[in-house]
Amino acid sequence: MSSVPKQAKEKTKVIVRKLPPGLTEEGFKGTVDKLIQGKYDWLAYYQGKVSTNKVVFSRAYINFTSGEAVRDFKQRFDGHTFVGSRGNQYRCSVEFAPFQKVPNLTQKKDARDGTIEKDPDYMEFVRVLEEGHGALPSASAQLEAREAAEKANAGSSEVVVTPLMEFLRHKYASNPGMKLGSGRGKGARGGKRAEESQATKSKDRKGGEDKGGRGRRGGVESDTKDAAAAAAAAAMAAAAAVLPGASSTAKGDKGGRGR
């Protein structure tokens, strides 16, 4: 079964390029009004500008009502030359616009238009506005009423225990050795750091005790040597007193060792 191809929709939207940068929309409409009057339903104009770096030409989009009007406009206006204020010449060109769609010209009516007087919120607002508000109590009266309400609630209020607090209380009650904050998280990391610091301090203290013990042992050995030397000197003095020859012998021995 052969399908009948759709007939292509005739193009009716054109773009007029390379218009003078200083040409305003009113000036453009005044130029083409006699050519397009009654033959188009939409027109958009974008004025260009001149800068030190480049020149941006003005351009216009026109949507005609028929293809015949498009062909007539192109034949009569394509290549039209505009002369600027400084004598510059701008030759425009008429082409089909790449995008043929145009904005929706008919505005859709809102179904709620004109129904505000039947709106419940608006009716309530009007009623409150007509009746007016009563005078508000003073600040002191409001404060007294608030304090009285807080006292009344404080007398009848009970401690509320949430399921989480009940779970934690049961957990620590069933594990007496568990400390609060010994679980995971910052508390656990802090406890671990504290234990490491305590172990380091104990090790330093033990090292200090070992060094002190070695120092004391060295002192005892030195004192023992001094006592032995003193005892030997005393024995030699006693021998010299009993035996007169012993003194000279001892002195001679010392002199010989000196020599």
C-alpha distance (Angstrom), angle and dihedral (degrees) to the residues before:
residue distance angle dihedral
M1 . . .
S2 3.78 . .
S3 3.80 118.1 .
V4 3.76 120.3 -137.5
P5 3.84 109.5 -123.1
K6 3.77 115.7 -122.9
Q7 3.73 115.9 -108.3
A8 3.81 111.2 -113.1
K9 3.77 113.4 -111.7
E10 3.78 112.9 -112.2
K11 3.79 114.4 -108.7
T12 3.79 113.7 -117.1
K13 3.81 104.0 163.2
V14 3.82 118.9 89.9
I15 3.79 136.2 178.6
V16 3.80 123.8 -142.0
R17 3.80 109.0 -150.0
K18 3.82 137.3 -170.3
L19 3.78 95.9 33.0
P20 3.84 116.8 161.4
P21 3.84 112.8 -81.5
G22 3.79 91.6 -130.1
L23 3.82 95.3 49.4
T24 3.81 111.0 114.9
E25 3.79 126.2 -146.5
E26 3.82 91.5 -109.1
G27 3.80 90.2 51.9
F28 3.81 92.0 50.5
K29 3.81 93.3 47.8
G30 3.80 90.2 49.0
T31 3.80 89.4 54.6
V32 3.83 98.5 47.9
D33 3.81 99.4 29.7
K34 3.82 94.1 99.3
L35 3.82 91.3 49.5
I36 3.83 100.1 46.8
Q37 3.80 104.2 26.4
G38 3.81 109.1 134.1
K39 3.82 92.4 0.5
Y40 3.83 102.3 87.2
D41 3.79 136.4 54.4
W42 3.84 102.7 -167.3
L43 3.81 135.9 33.7
A44 3.83 132.1 174.7
Y45 3.80 124.1 -175.5
Y46 3.83 127.8 -165.7
Q47 3.79 116.3 -169.9
G48 3.80 118.7 -143.9
K49 3.77 130.9 -141.4
V50 3.78 141.2 -140.6
S51 3.80 122.1 -129.0
T52 3.79 135.3 168.1
N53 3.82 91.3 -100.6
K54 3.79 104.1 42.9
V55 3.78 146.5 -12.1
V56 3.82 119.8 -114.2
F57 3.82 110.6 -156.7
S58 3.77 122.7 -141.7
R59 3.82 118.8 -112.9
A60 3.77 138.3 -167.7
Y61 3.82 134.3 -156.2
I62 3.81 119.3 -152.3
N63 3.81 127.8 -178.5
F64 3.79 112.6 -158.0
T65 3.78 126.1 -157.3
S66 3.82 95.0 -126.7
G67 3.78 141.7 19.0
E68 3.78 91.1 -118.1
A69 3.81 90.2 60.3
V70 3.81 89.4 51.1
R71 3.81 93.0 52.9
D72 3.80 92.2 46.2
F73 3.83 92.3 50.4
K74 3.80 93.1 47.8
Q75 3.80 92.3 49.2
R76 3.79 93.4 50.5
F77 3.83 102.9 35.4
D78 3.82 106.3 29.7
G79 3.83 108.0 108.4
H80 3.80 94.1 17.4
T81 3.81 110.2 159.3
F82 3.81 122.6 -136.2
V83 3.80 121.2 -163.7
G84 3.82 117.2 -145.6
S85 3.79 128.5 -142.0
R86 3.83 90.4 -95.6
G87 3.78 94.6 47.0
N88 3.81 96.0 -96.6
Q89 3.79 114.3 148.2
Y90 3.83 122.1 -137.7
R91 3.79 118.6 -169.6
C92 3.81 110.6 -160.1
S93 3.80 128.1 -151.7
V94 3.82 131.3 -148.2
E95 3.82 117.7 -143.9
F96 3.78 138.9 160.0
A97 3.82 110.6 -90.5
P98 3.83 113.1 -111.8
F99 3.82 89.7 -133.4
Q100 3.79 111.1 49.3
K101 3.81 99.7 -172.3
V102 3.80 121.8 101.6
P103 3.80 131.1 -160.8
N104 3.78 117.6 -85.6
L105 3.78 106.0 -91.1
T106 3.81 96.2 -166.3
Q107 3.79 117.1 74.6
K108 3.79 116.7 -139.2
K109 3.77 112.5 -125.0
D110 3.78 116.7 -123.3
A111 3.81 112.1 -121.1
R112 3.82 90.0 -141.5
D113 3.78 93.6 55.2
G114 3.85 109.8 127.5
T115 3.82 95.6 8.7
I116 3.81 100.0 100.7
E117 3.80 92.5 105.9
K118 3.81 89.2 62.4
D119 3.80 95.3 48.0
P120 3.86 111.1 114.1
D121 3.80 94.4 -140.2
Y122 3.78 91.9 50.6
M123 3.79 91.8 46.9
E124 3.82 90.7 51.7
F125 3.82 90.1 48.6
V126 3.81 91.0 52.3
R127 3.81 91.7 48.1
V128 3.82 93.2 51.6
L129 3.78 90.5 44.8
E130 3.80 92.5 53.0
E131 3.81 95.5 44.6
G132 3.79 93.9 45.3
H133 3.78 129.2 -148.3
G134 3.79 123.7 -79.6
A135 3.77 120.8 -117.3
L136 3.78 112.2 -82.0
P137 3.84 118.0 -123.1
S138 3.79 118.0 -103.7
A139 3.78 122.4 -92.7
S140 3.82 93.1 -106.9
A141 3.81 91.3 51.7
Q142 3.79 91.3 50.4
L143 3.83 90.6 48.9
E144 3.80 92.5 50.6
A145 3.79 91.6 48.7
R146 3.79 90.9 49.9
E147 3.82 93.2 49.3
A148 3.80 90.9 48.5
A149 3.80 90.6 51.3
E150 3.82 91.5 49.0
K151 3.80 91.6 50.6
A152 3.79 91.4 49.3
N153 3.76 91.6 50.1
A154 3.81 92.8 45.2
G155 3.83 91.6 57.2
S156 3.78 94.9 51.6
S157 3.81 100.7 33.2
E158 3.81 120.5 110.6
V159 3.78 130.1 -157.0
V160 3.77 108.5 -94.6
V161 3.80 115.1 -144.7
T162 3.77 112.8 -159.8
P163 3.82 122.4 -148.0
L164 3.81 89.8 -109.1
M165 3.81 92.9 55.2
E166 3.80 90.4 46.5
F167 3.82 90.3 52.0
L168 3.81 92.6 49.7
R169 3.78 92.7 47.1
H170 3.81 91.6 51.4
K171 3.83 91.2 45.6
Y172 3.81 95.1 54.5
A173 3.78 92.9 39.6
S174 3.82 91.9 55.6
N175 3.85 92.3 46.8
P176 3.84 108.5 46.3
G177 3.82 92.2 176.6
M178 3.79 92.8 58.0
K179 3.78 115.5 99.0
L180 3.76 125.8 -151.5
G181 3.78 109.1 -96.7
S182 3.80 95.4 19.5
G183 3.78 91.7 118.3
R184 3.75 128.8 87.2
G185 3.78 123.4 -52.6
K186 3.78 135.2 48.8
G187 3.82 92.2 -30.5
A188 3.80 91.9 57.6
R189 3.77 92.6 47.1
G190 3.80 90.2 48.3
G191 3.84 91.3 50.4
K192 3.78 91.5 49.6
R193 3.79 91.7 50.3
A194 3.82 89.8 49.8
E195 3.81 91.5 52.0
E196 3.82 91.3 49.3
S197 3.81 90.6 49.5
Q198 3.82 91.2 50.0
A199 3.83 91.2 49.4
T200 3.82 90.1 50.5
K201 3.81 91.6 50.7
S202 3.84 91.3 49.3
K203 3.81 90.6 50.7
D204 3.81 91.7 50.0
R205 3.79 91.1 48.6
K206 3.81 91.3 50.2
G207 3.80 90.7 49.0
G208 3.80 90.4 51.5
E209 3.79 90.8 51.2
D210 3.82 90.7 51.0
K211 3.79 91.5 51.4
G212 3.82 91.2 47.7
G213 3.83 90.7 50.3
R214 3.77 91.7 52.5
G215 3.80 89.7 49.1
R216 3.80 91.9 51.0
R217 3.78 92.4 48.5
G218 3.82 90.2 51.5
G219 3.81 90.3 50.9
V220 3.82 92.6 50.9
E221 3.81 91.5 50.8
S222 3.83 90.7 50.0
D223 3.81 91.5 50.0
T224 3.83 90.4 50.0
K225 3.81 92.1 52.9
D226 3.81 92.0 48.8
A227 3.81 91.2 50.4
A228 3.83 91.7 50.3
A229 3.83 91.5 50.3
A230 3.82 91.1 49.7
A231 3.81 91.4 49.8
A232 3.83 91.3 50.6
A233 3.82 91.3 50.6
A234 3.80 91.0 49.5
A235 3.83 91.3 50.4
M236 3.79 91.4 51.0
A237 3.83 91.3 49.7
A238 3.80 90.9 50.9
A239 3.81 91.5 50.0
A240 3.82 91.2 50.2
A241 3.78 90.4 52.7
V242 3.81 93.0 52.1
L243 3.81 97.7 38.8
P244 3.84 114.2 37.7
G245 3.80 92.2 -165.4
A246 3.71 91.4 55.0
S247 3.81 91.1 66.0
S248 3.80 93.2 55.0
T249 3.77 90.3 43.5
A250 3.79 90.4 51.7
K251 3.79 90.7 46.9
G252 3.79 90.6 48.5
D253 3.74 90.6 50.0
K254 3.79 89.9 51.3
G255 3.82 91.2 47.5
G256 3.78 91.1 48.7
R257 3.78 91.0 50.4
G258 3.82 88.2 48.2
R259 3.78 91.1 51.8
